[in-house]
Amino acid sequence: MSRIVRNISAVGAAFVSNTLLTFLQIKLLTRHLPQSELGEYFATAAIGAIVSVLAQVGLPAVVLRFTAKYDALDQPGRIRRLLALGWGLTLALSALLLLLEAWVAPRLLARLYDEPPAASNL
């Protein structure tokens, strides 16, 4: 039971520290960036969050589950193939989503702004 308690404590500590660091980051950004640059930062962060979620498509959970299974079955070759598949799919989907974003962004920004934001601000 102590192993479960240790794991829950580690996840809880990670959650609390992540929440505190996120709060500190937002506090520093809102204090030191002008409103227009802050809006661009959060828009970019939101797009990045969407892309990262779509790029992963649940692969970390699948890799973690089957890595433990194949480790218990003593099949390291299957673990290597699984990791290669996970990395390959993640990289391919990330590239596809970034290309899609690069294609859609100029058309979308032209509809949202009279003068699109400078690339140096993103």
N, C-alpha and C positions, 0 to 999 in steps of 0.2 A: 504494500500500500504506500510505502514511503516514496517509491519511484513515481507513482501517479501524483502524489502531493508535490514532489519536486518539479515535475513537468508542468503542473497547473501553476505553481508559483513562478516558474520561469516565463510562462506565457502571460501571466498577469503582470509581472514586472515589465516585460516587453511592451505590453499594451499601455501601461501607465507612463513609461518613459517616452513612448512614441507620442502619446497624447500631449505630454508636457513639452516635448521638443516642437511639435506642430504648433502649439499655442505660442511658444516663444518665437518661432519663425514668422507666424502671422503678425505678432505684435511688432517685431522688428521691421517687417516689410511695410506695414501700414504707417509706421512712424517715419521711415526714411525715403519712401517712394512717393512721388506725386500721384494723384488719383488716376490720371490717364495711364501711366506706366504700371500702376498696381492692377488696373483692369486688364491690361495686356498680359501681365504675368499670370493672373488667375485664369484667363482664357486659355493661355498656353498650357498651364498646369492641368486644366480640365480636359483638354484634348489629349494630353499625354496620359492621363489616367484612363480615358476611354480606350486609347490605342493599346495600353499595356494590358488591360483586362481582356480585350478582344484577342490580343496576340497570344495570351497564355492559354485560353480556352480550356482551363481546368487541367492542363498538363502537369503542374507540380503535384497535385493530389494523386493523379494516376501514377506518376513516376514513383512517388513515395510509397504508395500502396504495393505496387508490383515489385519494387526494389526489395522491400522487406520479404515479400513472398519468395522471390527467386534467391534471396540470400539464405532463407531457411531451407530451400531445396538444394542449396549449394550449386547454383548455375550462374557463374559469373559472366559467361558469354551472353546470356539473355539480358543480364543487367546492362552490359555495354551496349547491346543493340537497342534496348529500351531508352537509354540515355541519349544515344545518337538520334533516335527517332524524335525524342522530346526536343532536343536542341534544334534539329533540322526543321521541325514543324514550327517552333517558336520563331526562328530566324526567318523562315519563308513567309509566315503570316505577318510578322513585323514589317518586313520589306514590302509586302503587298499593301498593307494598311498605310504605310508611309507614302508609297506611290499614289495610292488613291487620295490621300490627303493633299499631296502636292498638286494633283490634278483638280480637285474640287475647291481647294482653298482660294485660288485667285478668282474663281467665278462667284464664290460665296462672299468674299470680302468686298467685291465690287458692288454687291447688293446691300451690304451692311454699312459701308462707309462711303462718304463723298470723296474722302482722300484716305486710301488704305494706310494702315500704320507702317512705319518704316521697318524694314527687315532687321535693322540693327537693334531695335527695341525688343524684338522677340528673341 
